[in-house]
Structures are given as structure tokens and as C-alpha cells.
Amino acid sequence: RKYKYNENYFKIWSSNMAWMLGYITGDGCISHKNTSKTLYLSCKIDDIELLKFIKKEIAKNKPIYLSEQYLHTTKKIYKKASLAITCKNICDDLNTYYIIPNKTGKEKLPQIPLEFHCDYLRGILDSDGCLGFYKSTKGNSYKGLFFISCASEQFLIDLRKKIGFNYGKIHRQGNTNCFGWKVFALKEVIHLCNFMYNSKGFYLKRKKKKFKQIKDYYENSAKL
């Protein structure tokens, strides 16, 4: 075997394992070919830190490949990073957490120890979510934005219930087959983020930076 993998990584719960499980649930793809099983991950080049971290944790000597992708929707070329992990044991373990081939629309929430709920949510946000804040159309106040998308409405319903924050609403995204969990109230967005980042585990830096901007605005406006 050319590459060495940490084949027992998903057998032992930790903050980083829970984060990675959430991230792969959102952005991972598993493929079976004969007896071979491969986990494929990709992201835009600006977020390559995601793949570098995953590589460090479970595939230290596996290279990350850089390529370009043309998107017809925007008619632009984007640079992306990709990591392929061909390891039957890792893919089989992910299968026990409902990460399976062609999982889109069939996402299912696994049993997660209570102490790692924050890490799992952060992984989901780092893959299929965003944070933001913008000026309200009424007055000079600002709204926050906590948003996670998924092709399974039930997954989002179960996720919101599991972590215990009954904030925002879950809606179908226009005429697509995707659903979104959206929270706009600044205070609720901050509560969610305080919960999510209350961990020593890995996080995508640009999204935590956005949370800090939201929190700073909220705290400064409260002093006025």
C-alpha cells in the first residue's frame, strides 16, 4: 500500500472526529468500485486548510491535488483542492454514521455523544453553511444570519432538535431540492455560535472570524 491511513480514526469520539464527521456529512462523497472504497473531498482553494487538517488527521502522506473547475451557473473558472482517501475500513466506519454512496437527500443524523454536539454542528456549518450579518430594511438595525443547507429536510429538523436550539425556520430553497435552516435574530445567531465554538477542536478560520464580527457589532450596539 502506497499511502498510510489512520484507519481507526472514526472508532473513537473526540472533538476533531465529531467535527470531521459533520464536515464529511456535508461535503464528503463515498464511491465503491469493485472491492475498493474511496472517500472524496474537495473545496475551493481559499479553504484548503480544511483538507490540510483532514490529511494531517487521517492521511498524512496523501497529496492534495489542485485543479480548475468551470461553473456554468456563474460562467467562471474556480480553483479547487481535492483529497481522495481509498481505505475500506474508514469508509465502512463512515457507513455506520450514515455516510454512504449517493447520500444526497438521504442524510441521516447519527447518535452523537452530548459533549460533541457542538463540534458536529461546527463541521456541518464549515461544509454546508454560512454566517453573516447585514443591515435591516427597517431602521438602522442589523440582522444576523446562521444558515445550513441540506437536501434532506428531516436531517435539518433532527439536527435542530438534537442540539436543543429551536431557533429560526427550515424551508425549501426556492424550486430546488435543497432545504435551508435559517436563523436571523442576532442574539440567537450569537447563542448558536457561542455553543458551536465552545470547543478546542478544529474550525474554519474565516467563519469564526465572521462570528467575531457579528459578536463585536452586537456587543458594541448594546452599549449605545
Secondary structure, 3 states (H helix, E strand, C coil): CCCCCCCCHHHCCCHHHHHHHHHHHHHCEEEEECCEEEEEEEEEHHHHHHHHHHHHHHCCCCCCEEEEEEECCCCEEEEEEEEEEECHHHHHHHHCCCCCCCCCCCCCCCCCCHHHHHHHHHHHHHHHEEEEEEECCCCCCEEEEEEEEECCHHHHHHHHHHHCCCCCEEEECCCCCCEEEEECCHHHHHHHHHHHCCCCCCCCHHHHHHHHHHHHHHHHHHCC
